[in-house]
Amino acid sequence: MRGMTVLDWIALILLVIGGLNWGLVGLFRFDLIAALFGYMSWFSRIIYILVGISAIYLIIVAFKQPAKG
């Protein structure tokens, strides 16, 4: 994971949080973000938006990486 910027790390952490949350939703019907911050509260909505933006950002970063080999 060498060469990652601070923005890359923030996006990765947010994407992991989102992935774990969706795993909990799928397995147990438990939304951790909603449980912690309230169902569709302004703060939980911001977290969901940031997770989505992080996914888009990391998709763009992944396709901009030069092919190895």
C-alpha positions in Angstrom: 0.0 0.0 0.0 2.9 2.2 -0.6 2.3 5.5 -2.3 -1.2 6.1 -0.9 -2.1 9.6 -0.1 -4.1 10.8 2.9 -7.2 11.1 0.7 -6.7 7.5 -0.5 -6.5 6.3 3.1 -9.6 8.2 4.1 -11.6 6.8 1.1 -10.4 3.3 1.9 -11.4 3.5 5.6 -14.8 4.9 4.6 -15.3 2.2 2.1 -14.4 -0.5 4.6 -16.9 1.0 7.1 -19.6 1.0 4.4 -18.8 -2.6 3.3 -18.9 -3.8 6.9 -22.2 -2.0 7.4 -23.7 -3.6 4.3 -22.5 -7.0 5.5 -24.3 -6.5 8.8 -27.4 -5.4 6.9 -27.3 -8.4 4.6 -26.5 -11.0 7.3 -28.5 -9.7 10.3 -30.7 -6.8 9.0 -28.8 -4.6 11.3 -27.7 -1.1 10.1 -24.9 -0.1 12.5 -24.7 3.5 11.1 -28.5 3.9 11.8 -28.2 2.3 15.2 -25.3 4.7 16.2 -26.6 8.0 14.7 -30.3 7.5 14.1 -32.2 6.3 11.1 -31.7 8.7 8.2 -30.5 11.5 10.6 -28.4 14.2 9.0 -25.2 12.7 10.3 -25.9 9.2 9.1 -26.9 10.6 5.7 -23.6 12.4 5.5 -21.8 9.1 6.3 -23.7 7.3 3.6 -22.9 10.1 1.1 -19.2 10.1 2.0 -19.1 6.3 1.6 -20.6 6.6 -1.8 -18.2 9.4 -2.8 -15.3 7.3 -1.5 -16.4 4.4 -3.7 -16.5 6.6 -6.8 -13.1 8.1 -5.9 -11.4 4.7 -5.5 -12.9 3.4 -8.8 -11.3 6.4 -10.5 -8.0 5.9 -8.7 -8.0 2.1 -9.6 -8.5 2.8 -13.3 -5.8 5.5 -13.4 -3.1 3.1 -12.0 -0.7 2.0 -14.7 -0.8 -1.7 -15.6 2.0 -3.8 -13.9 3.9 -6.4 -15.8 
